[in-house]
Amino acid sequence: MPGVFDDEDEDTFDIAMATEYSNDIFNYMRELEYRYLPDSDYMEHQPEINWEKRGRLVDWLVRIHEYCNMLPETLFLTVHYIDRFLTLKGITQDKFQLVGLVALFVAAKYEEITFPTVDEVAAMAQNEYSVDEILRAERYLINLLDFNLGWPGPMSFLRRSSKADNYDSDTRTLAKYLLETTIMDQRFVSAPPSWTAAAAHYLSRRILDRGKWSSAHVYFSGYNEEQLKPAVEVMIECCADASRTHRAIYNKYADARFKKASVHVREWMNFMGFQN
């Protein structure tokens, strides 16, 4: 098993990496990711919203998330809470933004060291909802999810598979952009995060010409090349028209602090003839 109890691997001697438990931990996470997957067809049972409205909500949350400088895990957990909520409960259009706002509030409490106050959360929506409404909605969401708020998001799996690249920063930054595009597309709603993370990593390496998907990548991601192709094809399709499918995410990753990852992907798409 590559990277496990390897005398030449510094992770072996880093107690924070918990090398002796890592396989058990990730096996449990693979089990857990399936336990809380939303239904892919939940929108068929929603009376007043549709996938387009979900896309607009998520786009708005991406901008709020960036403004608050939150962790990537918080964004993925927010969208996960929204999809799980909508799987279990029909919602009216006038309360849809409230669901997204509360999902972000709860996810920030779960993932962040410091998180917005309830007054700051209310201000995010121009005080469209009162503090009392937000707190009542928070209790409702937590109860509906039966207090099962922990979920192994794709960032954990991306870090795991990145070990095969010795945690190469350029590859992982590009993969993070590709991963974020998946939160906008309904086809990824019920996709296991380990699979989307591996596909983003695979496509990132392909774009950066980092060579083949090796046995170490298969080991640390849990997926071979053939298994990743369906997700990779949809990611390429999403990136072919970034201004339509994920404008806020594209603009965020066009910044130098993200190594202009989205611009790099656009240039690669143009070169490969994928761009619309």
C-alpha positions in Angstrom: 0.0 0.0 0.0 1.8 3.1 -1.2 2.4 5.8 1.4 1.4 3.7 4.3 4.2 2.9 6.8 6.8 3.9 4.3 10.1 4.8 5.8 10.7 7.4 3.0 7.3 9.0 3.5 7.3 11.9 6.1 3.6 11.4 6.7 4.4 8.1 8.4 6.1 9.9 11.2 3.6 12.8 11.5 1.2 11.9 14.3 -1.3 14.4 12.9 -1.7 12.3 9.8 -2.8 9.3 11.9 -1.3 7.0 9.4 -2.2 3.8 11.2 -5.9 4.8 11.2 -6.2 6.6 7.8 -7.5 3.6 5.9 -10.2 2.9 8.5 -11.2 6.6 8.6 -11.6 6.9 4.8 -13.4 3.6 4.6 -15.9 4.9 7.1 -16.2 8.2 5.2 -17.0 6.3 2.0 -19.7 4.5 3.9 -21.0 7.8 5.4 -21.1 9.7 2.1 -23.8 7.3 0.7 -25.9 7.4 3.9 -26.8 11.1 3.5 -27.0 11.5 -0.3 -29.9 13.7 -1.5 -32.4 12.4 -4.0 -31.5 13.4 -7.6 -35.1 13.9 -8.5 -36.3 15.9 -5.5 -37.2 18.9 -7.7 -40.1 16.9 -9.2 -41.8 17.1 -5.8 -41.2 20.8 -5.3 -44.3 23.0 -5.9 -42.8 26.4 -6.6 -39.1 26.1 -7.3 -37.0 24.5 -10.1 -33.4 23.8 -11.0 -32.9 27.2 -12.5 -33.9 28.9 -9.2 -31.7 26.6 -7.3 -28.8 27.6 -9.5 -29.5 31.3 -8.8 -29.6 30.6 -5.1 -26.3 28.7 -5.1 -24.7 31.4 -7.3 -25.7 34.0 -4.7 -24.4 31.8 -1.8 -21.0 31.5 -3.6 -20.7 35.2 -3.6 -21.7 35.5 0.1 -19.3 32.7 0.9 -16.4 34.4 -0.8 -17.2 37.8 0.7 -17.1 36.2 4.2 -13.8 34.4 3.3 -15.1 31.1 4.5 -13.5 27.6 4.0 -14.3 25.6 0.9 -15.8 22.9 3.2 -18.4 25.4 4.3 -19.7 26.0 0.8 -20.0 22.3 -0.1 -21.7 21.6 3.3 -24.1 24.4 2.7 -25.3 23.1 -0.7 -25.5 19.6 0.8 -27.8 20.8 3.5 -30.0 22.6 0.9 -30.3 19.5 -1.2 -31.0 17.2 1.8 -33.6 19.7 3.1 -35.4 19.9 -0.3 -35.3 16.1 -0.6 -37.4 15.9 2.6 -39.5 19.0 2.4 -41.4 21.1 -0.1 -40.7 24.8 0.1 -42.5 27.9 -1.2 -40.6 30.4 -3.4 -40.7 33.1 -0.7 -38.9 30.9 1.8 -36.3 29.4 -0.6 -33.7 32.1 0.1 -34.2 31.6 3.8 -33.4 27.9 3.4 -30.1 28.8 1.7 -29.3 31.4 4.2 -29.9 29.1 7.2 -27.9 26.3 5.5 -24.9 28.6 5.2 -25.4 29.7 8.8 -25.4 26.1 10.1 -22.5 25.0 7.9 -20.4 27.9 9.0 -21.0 27.0 12.7 -20.0 23.4 11.8 -16.8 24.2 9.8 -15.5 27.7 10.7 -13.5 28.8 13.7 -15.3 32.1 13.6 -18.7 32.5 11.9 -21.2 35.3 11.2 -23.6 36.3 13.9 -27.3 35.9 13.3 -27.6 39.7 12.8 -24.9 39.5 10.1 -26.7 36.6 8.5 -29.9 38.7 8.4 -28.0 41.5 6.8 -26.8 39.2 4.0 -30.4 39.1 2.7 -31.0 42.8 3.3 -33.0 41.9 6.4 -35.7 40.2 4.3 -36.0 37.8 7.2 -36.0 38.7 10.8 -33.6 37.3 13.4 -36.4 35.4 14.9 -37.4 33.9 11.5 -33.8 32.8 10.9 -33.4 31.2 14.3 -36.8 29.3 13.9 -35.7 28.2 10.5 -32.4 27.0 11.9 -34.1 24.9 14.5 -36.4 23.5 11.8 -33.6 22.6 9.4 -31.5 20.9 12.2 -34.5 18.9 13.3 -35.5 17.9 9.8 -32.0 16.6 9.2 -32.3 14.7 12.6 -29.2 16.4 13.8 -27.1 14.5 11.3 -24.9 17.5 10.3 -21.6 15.8 9.7 -20.9 14.8 6.1 -17.6 13.9 4.4 -17.4 16.6 1.7 -15.3 16.4 -1.4 -12.4 18.4 0.0 -11.5 15.6 2.4 -11.3 13.1 -0.4 -9.4 15.6 -2.6 -6.7 15.9 0.1 -6.5 12.2 0.3 -6.0 11.6 -3.4 -3.6 14.6 -3.6 -1.1 12.5 -1.6 -0.4 10.7 -4.8 0.9 14.0 -6.2 2.8 14.9 -3.0 0.1 17.5 -2.4 1.0 19.5 -5.6 -0.6 23.0 -5.1 -1.3 23.8 -8.7 -3.1 20.5 -9.3 -5.2 20.8 -6.2 -6.1 24.5 -6.8 -7.3 23.6 -10.3 -9.2 20.6 -9.0 -10.9 22.8 -6.4 -12.3 25.0 -9.1 -13.5 22.0 -11.1 -15.1 20.7 -7.9 -17.0 23.9 -7.2 -18.5 23.8 -10.6 -20.3 20.6 -9.7 -22.5 22.4 -7.0 -24.2 24.3 -9.8 -25.2 21.3 -11.9 -28.2 19.1 -11.0 -26.5 16.0 -12.4 -24.1 16.1 -9.5 -26.8 16.4 -6.7 -26.6 12.8 -5.7 -23.0 12.1 -6.8 -20.8 10.7 -4.0 -18.2 13.4 -3.0 -15.4 10.9 -3.2 -16.2 10.4 -6.9 -16.5 14.1 -7.8 -13.3 14.8 -5.9 -11.4 12.1 -7.8 -12.8 13.2 -11.1 -11.8 16.8 -10.5 -8.3 15.6 -9.5 -8.1 13.5 -12.6 -9.2 16.3 -15.0 -6.9 18.8 -13.3 -3.9 16.5 -14.0 -5.1 16.1 -17.5 -5.3 19.9 -18.0 -1.9 20.4 -16.5 -0.4 17.5 -18.4 0.8 15.8 -15.2 0.9 12.3 -16.7 -1.2 9.2 -16.3 -3.6 8.3 -13.5 -1.3 6.0 -11.6 -1.8 3.0 -9.3 -1.1 5.4 -6.4 -3.9 7.7 -7.6 -6.3 4.7 -7.8 -5.3 3.6 -4.4 -5.7 7.0 -2.6 -8.8 8.0 -4.5 -10.5 4.6 -4.7 -11.4 5.1 -8.4 -9.8 4.0 -11.7 -9.8 6.0 -14.8 -12.7 4.3 -16.4 -14.9 4.9 -13.4 -14.2 8.7 -13.5 -14.9 9.3 -17.2 -18.7 10.1 -16.8 -18.0 12.8 -14.2 -15.1 14.2 -16.1 -17.2 14.5 -19.3 -19.9 16.5 -17.4 -17.3 18.7 -15.8 -15.9 19.5 -19.2 -19.4 20.3 -20.4 -19.9 22.6 -17.5 -16.7 24.5 -18.1 -17.5 25.0 -21.8 -19.9 27.8 -21.0 -18.7 29.1 -17.6 -20.5 32.5 -17.9 -23.8 30.7 -18.1 -23.3 27.7 -15.8 -21.2 29.1 -13.0 -20.3 32.8 -13.4 -19.6 33.6 -9.7 -17.3 30.6 -9.3 -15.5 31.4 -12.6 -14.9 35.0 -11.4 -13.7 33.9 -8.0 -11.1 31.5 -9.5 -10.0 34.0 -12.1 -8.3 35.8 -9.2 -4.5 35.5 -8.7 -4.9 34.1 -5.2 -6.5 31.0 -6.9 -3.7 31.0 -9.5 -6.3 32.1 -12.2 -7.4 28.5 -12.3 -10.6 29.2 -14.2 -8.8 31.2 -16.8 -6.3 28.4 -17.3 -9.2 25.9 -17.8 -10.9 28.3 -20.3 -7.6 28.5 -22.3 -7.2 24.7 -22.2 -10.8 24.3 -23.3 -10.2 26.7 -26.3 -7.1 24.9 -27.2 -8.8 21.5 -27.1 -11.8 22.8 -29.0 -14.3 22.2 -26.2 -15.3 25.9 -25.8 -18.8 27.0 -27.0 
